[in-house]
């Protein structure tokens, strides 16, 4: 993940479920709308051998009674936890206002049955002269990206924990 970007958001949580369970739930992106009320839809335009591919996503960013719709298309790559205590899923936004954004879901097996999940979003902002970087750092990152990612992580963590109980 690049370190020299204008915007960086990090959302993380320890989940009371093994890495393979958490990873499988997160990697199955087409199921997200069934688990997460703020996701409108997720669909693959094309699939890759690794389980990733080109994926179109849409979610709402709630502002009390108002639901602000968002939309993006990403190239998704998957590195499962094969014989390892680490795994990752990466998204590179290729369409939408967030084109060029890099997203990484990192999974690290902690103690028995606990997985630490960290989502990092990095981006230089929209290609708007003068205000693109400011919009990314002050509005898009903390309000929209964090607002959606934190809900996504918390919701999928609950799914994984319920599956393990």
N, C-alpha and C positions, 0 to 999 in steps of 0.2 A: 504494500500500500504506500503510495507517495506520502512523503512527510511535508512537502513544500506547497501545500494547498491553502487557499484562503479560508475554507470552511472544513471543520472536522467535528463530527458529533460521535459520541460514544455512549452506548447503552449496554449495560451488562447486568447479569443476574446469575445466581447459583440455583440450579434446578435439582430437585430431589428425584432424579431418575438417571439411569445409566446413559452414557454417551450414545450408544447405538439407538436407543429409544428416542432421545431428544433429536439426534441428527435425522433419523427417518421422518419424524413429524415435520421438521423444518424443511427438509429436502422435498417433501411432497407438497410443493407450492400450490398445486391445483386444488388441494383440500383446504387451504387457508380460509376461503370464504365460509366454509361450513363451521369452522371453529371461531372465527373472528368477525364480529358484527360490523367492524369498520371497513372490512374488505368488500368491495363491490363484485369484483371478479378477478380471476387469474387464469390465463390460458396460454398454452404453448403455440407459437407459430411454427416452430420446428423443434425437433428433439435431437439431442446429441447422445452418443454412446454412453457417456459418463453419467447420464441422468439429468444433465442440464439441457441447454439449448437456448433458443430465443423465446423469451416469455414476456407476455403483455400483462400488466397489472394495473388495477385501479382500486383506490381506497378513499375513504372519506376522512377528512380531518375535522372532527367535531369541535364546534365553538358553541357550547351550550346547546341551544335548540337548532342551530344551523349546522349543516353537514357540507363542508367544502370538498367537492370532488377533486381528486388528483389522478393522474394517469402517466404511465411511463412504460417503456419497453427496454428490456435488459438482455444482455448476453450472460447466461448463467453457466458457471462451471462448478463441478462438484468433486471434492476430495474426501471420500468417506473414511471412517476410523478403522481401516483394516489393520489389525494387529498393532494398534497404536492407541495412545491416550489422547490423541489430537485429531481434529478433522476441520474442514472448512467448506464453506459455500461462498462463492463470489458472484457478484452481479456488476456488470459494467453497463450503465444506462446509455442506450444508443438512440432513443427517441424520446421526445417530451421536453419540458422545460429544464429538466435535470440531466440532459444529455452530457456525457463526460463524467458523471458521478461514478465513483468506485465504492462498492459496498462489500464488506467482508463479514460473514458470520464465522466466528472462531469458536470451536468447541474444545474444551479441555477437561478430561476426566479427572476429577479430584478424588476424594476418598471414595470408598465403596458406595456406589449408588448416587453420587453427586457429580453433576456436570456444570462447569462454569461456561456460560455463553456470553460472548462479547460481540456486539455489532458495531462496526466502525464505518462511518460514511465520510468520504473525503471528496472535495470538489472545489473548483475555482470559481464557480458561480456561472450564471447565465452570461451570454456574450452581449451584455448591455454596456455601452460605453459609460465609464465613470462609476455607475451605481451597481454594476453586476456583482462585484465582490462584497459590497456593503449589504446588498439584498440577501446574498448567500449567508453571510455571517450573522446578520441581525434578525432576519425573518425566515428565510427558507430553512436554514439549518435548525435553529432552536424551536421554531414554531411548527413547521410542517414535518421535517425529517424526524426530529426527536418525538414530536407528537404522535406520529404514526408508528415509528420503530419501537418506542417504549410500550405502546399498547400491543403491538405484534408480539414482542418478546414475552411480555407478561401473559398474554393469552395462550401462546403456544407452550409456555412453561406449565401452565395449569393443565393443558391437555396431556402433556408428558407425565406429570405427577399423578393425574387421575388414572392414567394407564398403568402406572406402577403400583397403585394402592390396592 
